[in-house]
Amino acid sequence: MTSNNSFINCWICGCNKIYKIKNTDINFDSLDTEDFQITNSQYGKTLDLYKCKNCNFIQAAKASNLTKYYEKMVDEEYEETRKERFLQEDYIIKKFIYYNKSGKKLLDVGCGSGILLEASKKYKFQSIGVEPSKWLYKKAIKRGLDVRCGVLEDIPNSQKFDVITLADVIEHVTNPMDILEQIKSRLKPEGIGVIVTPNVDSLLAKILRWKWWHYRVAHVGYFSKKTIKLALEESGFQLLSIKNTRWFFSLDYLVKRISTYLPKFLRISKAPFIGKKLIKLNLGDSIIVIFKKS
């Protein structure tokens, strides 16, 4: 399924030779905040997707004005899985802390209800977060966390950080190169950036194809190790590390998610009878990328 869309540029390399690889009948104006929930499980439901002939980056090229959906987003299930997500964020911190040489001032972009901020306290970081969802922002404030309601550009350039993290954020934006420039302007000279994002070139993504759980409406940019490296190089960053990352789930949550691949009459909406046993998974389809200014 291809078509020439020379009027659209690749968000990463700027090439205008992109072509459609996935066609959907979704009307962008009919989308709801539920489509953008962190825990949304409508796997395979995406906007039209296009691929760049030059760098192979995949993007929902016609997506626009996404912030309005995140501002109004409510996600009760996200808060219900806070314990598991805390372990994920702690794992991420352990992965980047070795590279953190300049200090303890941290900014978490798209911080949700501040789980990474909470986890960072153990490591003595002075952390702030920024989050567009008013509901998640209020949850963070109630926990006494230093969070601003907004997006990265609402953090003044005059504020400099030793670490800036974007855990499962960059795939949600239509301006990834602008985001990287904003990070660069807010990092201290020896500061580091940390990105966690799905890997569209992973084995699981290739096996599951359009049924891959990371193909979702909220994900509008799909990175591989190659394209994230390219984006960093073009933005004036030096790659320090890129590795697969681990995730933590309760068994009942995992079973419920896997059941979405079954026929509707066999799907499980709740699975309390299974229990909350913790499952650690490294499926090889999500990467943690650590970088600094060149």
C-alpha positions as CSV (number, residue, x, y, z in Angstrom):
1,M,0.0,0.0,0.0
2,T,1.9,3.0,-1.2
3,S,1.3,6.5,-2.4
4,N,3.6,9.5,-3.0
5,N,3.2,12.3,-0.5
6,S,6.0,14.6,-1.5
7,F,4.3,17.5,0.2
8,I,5.0,16.0,3.6
9,N,8.5,16.0,5.1
10,C,10.1,13.4,7.4
11,W,10.1,14.6,10.9
12,I,13.7,13.4,11.4
13,C,15.8,13.9,8.2
14,G,13.5,16.4,6.4
15,C,13.3,14.3,3.3
16,N,10.1,14.8,1.3
17,K,10.0,11.3,-0.2
18,I,7.7,9.6,2.2
19,Y,5.0,7.0,1.4
20,K,2.0,5.6,3.1
21,I,2.4,2.2,4.6
22,K,-0.8,1.9,6.7
23,N,-4.2,3.3,5.8
24,T,-6.9,3.7,8.3
25,D,-10.5,5.0,8.3
26,I,-10.0,6.9,11.6
27,N,-11.3,10.5,11.5
28,F,-8.8,12.6,13.4
29,D,-11.5,14.9,14.6
30,S,-13.5,12.0,16.1
31,L,-10.7,11.0,18.5
32,D,-11.2,11.2,22.2
33,T,-8.9,11.6,25.2
34,E,-9.4,7.8,25.9
35,D,-7.5,7.1,22.7
36,F,-4.5,8.8,24.3
37,Q,-4.5,7.2,27.7
38,I,-1.3,5.7,28.9
39,T,-3.0,2.4,29.4
40,N,-5.0,2.3,26.2
41,S,-5.1,-1.2,24.9
42,Q,-6.5,-0.8,21.4
43,Y,-3.4,-2.3,19.9
44,G,-3.1,-1.9,16.1
45,K,-5.4,1.1,16.0
46,T,-3.3,4.0,14.5
47,L,-3.7,7.0,12.3
48,D,-2.4,6.8,8.7
49,L,1.3,5.9,8.9
50,Y,4.0,7.0,6.4
51,K,7.6,5.9,6.0
52,C,10.6,7.9,4.9
53,K,12.5,6.5,1.9
54,N,15.7,8.1,3.1
55,C,15.9,7.2,6.8
56,N,13.0,4.7,7.3
57,F,11.4,6.7,10.1
58,I,7.7,6.0,10.4
59,Q,5.3,8.8,11.4
60,A,1.6,9.7,11.5
61,A,2.4,12.6,9.2
62,K,-1.0,14.3,9.3
63,A,-1.4,14.3,13.1
64,S,-1.6,17.7,14.7
65,N,-2.7,19.6,17.9
66,L,-2.3,16.5,20.1
67,T,-1.7,18.5,23.3
68,K,-5.5,19.2,23.7
69,Y,-6.1,15.4,24.2
70,Y,-3.4,15.0,26.8
71,E,-4.6,18.1,28.8
72,K,-8.0,16.5,29.4
73,M,-6.7,12.9,29.8
74,V,-7.8,10.9,32.8
75,D,-6.3,7.4,33.4
76,E,-7.4,5.6,36.5
77,E,-5.7,2.3,35.5
78,Y,-2.4,4.1,35.3
79,E,-2.6,5.0,39.0
80,E,-3.8,1.5,39.9
81,T,-0.5,0.2,38.5
82,R,1.7,2.7,40.3
83,K,3.6,0.1,42.3
84,E,4.8,-1.7,39.1
85,R,5.6,1.6,37.3
86,F,7.7,2.7,40.3
87,L,9.9,-0.3,39.8
88,Q,10.2,0.6,36.1
89,E,11.2,4.1,36.8
90,D,13.7,2.9,39.5
91,Y,15.2,0.6,36.9
92,I,15.5,3.4,34.4
93,I,17.3,5.6,37.0
94,K,19.8,2.8,37.7
95,K,20.6,2.6,34.0
96,F,21.5,6.2,33.6
97,I,23.0,7.1,37.0
98,Y,26.4,5.8,36.0
99,Y,26.6,8.5,33.2
100,N,25.4,11.3,35.5
101,K,28.6,13.2,36.4
102,S,27.5,16.8,36.7
103,G,25.0,17.0,39.5
104,K,21.5,16.1,40.9
105,K,19.1,18.5,39.2
106,L,16.6,16.4,37.2
107,L,13.7,17.3,34.9
108,D,11.2,14.6,33.9
109,V,9.3,15.5,30.7
110,G,5.8,14.0,30.5
111,C,6.1,12.9,34.1
112,G,2.6,11.6,34.5
113,S,1.7,11.6,38.2
114,G,5.4,11.9,39.2
115,I,6.4,8.3,39.6
116,L,10.0,8.8,38.3
117,L,10.2,11.9,40.6
118,E,9.3,9.7,43.6
119,A,11.8,7.0,42.6
120,S,14.6,9.6,42.1
121,K,14.4,10.7,45.8
122,K,16.3,7.6,46.8
123,Y,19.2,8.8,44.7
124,K,19.1,12.3,46.2
125,F,18.0,14.1,43.0
126,Q,16.3,17.5,43.2
127,S,13.7,16.6,40.6
128,I,10.9,18.6,38.9
129,G,8.4,17.4,36.3
130,V,6.2,18.8,33.6
131,E,3.0,17.1,32.6
132,P,0.2,18.3,30.2
133,S,-2.6,16.2,31.8
134,K,-4.4,18.3,34.4
135,W,-5.6,15.2,36.1
136,L,-2.2,13.6,36.4
137,Y,-0.7,16.9,37.5
138,K,-3.1,17.1,40.4
139,K,-2.3,13.6,41.4
140,A,1.4,14.5,41.5
141,I,0.8,17.7,43.5
142,K,-1.3,15.7,46.1
143,R,1.8,13.6,46.7
144,G,3.9,16.7,47.4
145,L,5.9,16.5,44.1
146,D,7.3,19.5,42.2
147,V,5.4,19.3,39.0
148,R,4.4,22.0,36.5
149,C,1.2,21.6,34.3
150,G,2.3,22.1,30.7
151,V,4.9,20.9,28.2
152,L,8.7,21.2,27.9
153,E,8.7,24.6,26.3
154,D,6.9,25.9,29.5
155,I,10.2,25.3,31.4
156,P,12.3,28.4,31.0
157,N,15.5,28.1,29.0
158,S,17.3,29.8,31.9
159,Q,16.7,26.6,34.0
160,K,19.5,24.2,33.5
161,F,19.5,20.5,34.4
162,D,22.0,17.7,34.9
163,V,19.5,15.1,33.7
164,I,16.5,15.4,31.5
165,T,14.3,12.3,31.1
166,L,11.6,11.4,28.5
167,A,10.2,8.0,29.4
168,D,7.8,6.9,26.7
169,V,7.2,10.5,25.5
170,I,9.0,11.2,22.3
171,E,6.8,8.7,20.3
172,H,3.8,10.9,21.3
173,V,5.0,14.1,19.7
174,T,4.9,15.5,16.1
175,N,8.0,17.6,16.6
176,P,10.7,15.2,17.9
177,M,13.6,17.3,16.5
178,D,12.2,20.5,18.2
179,I,12.0,18.5,21.5
180,L,15.6,17.5,21.2
181,E,16.7,21.1,20.6
182,Q,14.7,22.1,23.7
183,I,16.4,19.5,25.7
184,K,19.8,20.7,24.5
185,S,19.1,24.3,25.5
186,R,18.1,23.2,29.0
187,L,21.0,20.7,29.7
188,K,24.1,21.8,31.6
189,P,27.3,21.4,29.5
190,E,28.0,17.9,31.0
191,G,24.4,17.0,31.5
192,I,22.7,13.9,30.0
193,G,19.5,13.2,28.3
194,V,17.5,9.9,28.7
195,I,14.9,8.7,26.2
196,V,12.8,5.5,26.6
197,T,10.8,4.6,23.5
198,P,9.5,1.6,21.6
199,N,11.8,0.0,18.9
200,V,9.9,-0.4,15.7
201,D,12.7,-2.4,14.2
202,S,12.6,-5.0,17.0
203,L,12.0,-8.7,16.4
204,L,8.6,-8.6,18.1
205,A,7.4,-5.7,16.1
206,K,8.3,-7.6,12.9
207,I,6.6,-10.7,14.1
208,L,3.4,-9.1,15.3
209,R,3.3,-6.5,12.5
210,W,0.2,-4.2,12.8
211,K,-0.9,-6.1,15.9
212,W,2.2,-5.0,17.9
213,W,1.1,-3.4,21.1
214,H,3.0,-0.2,20.4
215,Y,1.0,0.5,17.3
216,R,-1.5,2.9,18.9
217,V,-3.3,6.2,18.1
218,A,-1.2,8.0,20.7
219,H,2.1,6.9,19.1
220,V,2.7,9.1,16.2
221,G,6.4,8.6,15.7
222,Y,8.1,5.2,15.5
223,F,11.8,5.0,16.2
224,S,14.4,2.3,15.5
225,K,17.9,2.4,17.0
226,K,19.1,3.8,13.6
227,T,16.6,6.7,13.5
228,I,17.0,7.7,17.1
229,K,20.8,7.8,16.6
230,L,20.3,9.9,13.5
231,A,17.9,12.3,15.3
232,L,20.5,12.7,18.1
233,E,23.4,13.3,15.7
234,E,21.4,15.9,13.7
235,S,20.6,17.6,17.0
236,G,24.2,17.9,18.1
237,F,24.2,15.0,20.7
238,Q,26.7,12.2,21.3
239,L,25.2,8.8,22.0
240,L,26.5,7.2,25.2
241,S,24.4,4.1,25.4
242,I,21.5,2.4,23.7
243,K,20.1,-0.8,25.1
244,N,16.9,-2.8,25.5
245,T,14.9,-2.0,28.6
246,R,12.9,-4.1,31.1
247,W,9.3,-3.6,32.2
248,F,7.5,-4.7,35.3
249,F,3.8,-5.9,35.3
250,S,1.5,-7.6,37.7
251,L,0.3,-11.0,36.5
252,D,-3.3,-10.0,36.4
253,Y,-2.5,-6.8,34.3
254,L,-0.4,-8.9,31.9
255,V,-3.0,-11.5,31.4
256,K,-5.7,-8.9,30.8
257,R,-3.4,-7.2,28.1
258,I,-2.6,-10.5,26.4
259,S,-6.3,-11.3,26.2
260,T,-6.9,-8.4,23.9
261,Y,-5.4,-10.5,21.2
262,L,-8.2,-13.1,21.6
263,P,-11.8,-13.0,20.1
264,K,-14.0,-10.5,22.0
265,F,-16.0,-13.1,23.8
266,L,-12.8,-14.6,25.3
267,R,-11.3,-11.3,26.5
268,I,-10.8,-10.5,30.2
269,S,-11.7,-7.1,31.4
270,K,-10.6,-7.8,35.0
271,A,-8.5,-10.6,36.4
272,P,-8.3,-10.3,40.2
273,F,-8.5,-14.0,40.6
274,I,-5.0,-14.4,39.0
275,G,-3.2,-12.3,41.6
276,K,-0.6,-9.5,41.7
277,K,2.5,-11.6,41.3
278,L,5.2,-9.3,39.8
279,I,6.5,-10.2,36.3
280,K,9.8,-8.8,34.9
281,L,9.9,-8.7,31.2
282,N,12.6,-7.6,28.7
283,L,10.9,-8.2,25.3
284,G,13.5,-6.5,23.3
285,D,11.0,-4.0,21.8
286,S,11.7,-1.0,23.9
287,I,15.0,0.9,24.2
288,I,16.6,3.2,26.7
289,V,18.9,5.8,25.1
290,I,21.4,7.9,27.0
291,F,23.2,10.9,25.4
292,K,25.0,14.2,26.0
293,K,25.9,17.3,24.1
294,S,28.6,16.7,21.4
